[in-house]
Amino acid sequence: MKKLLVLLVVGLLAVTSLTGCAAPKTYKFGTGSYTTVSAKPAVAAAEATKDTAAVEAADGRVQVTTVYAAVLLDDAGKIVYVDIDEAQNQGTFDATGAIVKAEAAPTKTEKGADYGMKGNSEIGKEWFEQMAALEAYFVGKTLDEIKAIETYEKDASHKAVPAGEDLKTSVSISIESYVAAVEKAVANAVEVKGVATVGVGSVASVSGKAAVAAVEATKDAAAVEAAPGRIQTNVTFTGVAFDKDGKVLVALLDVAQNQGTFDATGAIVKAEAAPTKQEKGADYGMKGASTIGKEWFEQANALTAYFVGKTADEVAAIAIDAEGVTTVEDLKTSVSVGIDEYLASFAKAVANAVEVK
């Protein structure tokens, strides 16, 4: 009897021990983006004639809209966490090809109520409110279920508006680009265990270069070849997953770099979306010009691998010089690009991090 009691106690202790040391949950964490580029030519002012009305000058515009998403999937492929945001940036130019304005804007989530959709929305909800409702609807669903959401075309700019009763009262915006970004995030997802918190964030920059008109040679000056002007946007986005001790389990970094070009009359030359730097891979073409002989994706992945095992404060403390290039000896042989924007997007992801439930 005594021997039986001992065996029972040992068995209970073994079960308790196994329960207390349960293996951490396995997830998949990924980020992805979807970009569109639109452009409008500049208009030169024209005086009225007997046959035509006067024309007022109007600036041309290149607008780049980058939707990015981060997802956490359980072992059944269902979404546990999703965060979607939209970085919409533009630059303007006049009818001589000169830059009028080129500066980055906050994302739509960052703008919050200042985005100004509520007054024009038939459901009286701001963009961030509608996106929060859409994200909540995605949670618990697989990618196939999300792609199967019924939509209808309301007008030319709203081609995929939710049609189902469960979303109609909370989401009146087109969801096509948001589903596309989520699909890419799922495709890019990597396995990770023991996730406690996750977040994603971005920083953007916009630059402009004036167009150059062709000039014929004179006796005093050489000819000048025509050169298109350019509006370029960079949206750097980083997704990060932390363990219960606040240490990085995985960090995913990418840059959506897009541009539109125009000539010295303000006419559009080209405006189309490009793959991200990670998607371009070896085709990005940095290796030959790199002092360390490494492509952008190799350098970006070396940087995020360096983040793993560190706290947010330790990542923020990575030393850089005035050009944004790291001075850390352990990184100098694998990362030669400026990383200031990458650290800034990581900091945004930390600020946006939420607990995994």
Salt bridges, closest charged atoms under 4 A:
GLU86 OE2 - LYS108 NZ 2.84
GLU103 OE2 - LYS101 NZ 3.86
GLU110 OE2 - LYS348 NZ 2.96
GLU122 OE2 - LYS154 NZ 2.73
ASP155 OD1 - HIS158 ND1 2.87
GLU165 OE2 - LYS168 NZ 3.41
GLU183 OE2 - LYS147 NZ 2.94
ASP245 OD2 - LYS244 NZ 3.63
GLU272 OE2 - LYS270 NZ 3.89
GLU279 OE2 - LYS184 NZ 2.93
GLU329 OE2 - LYS332 NZ 3.25
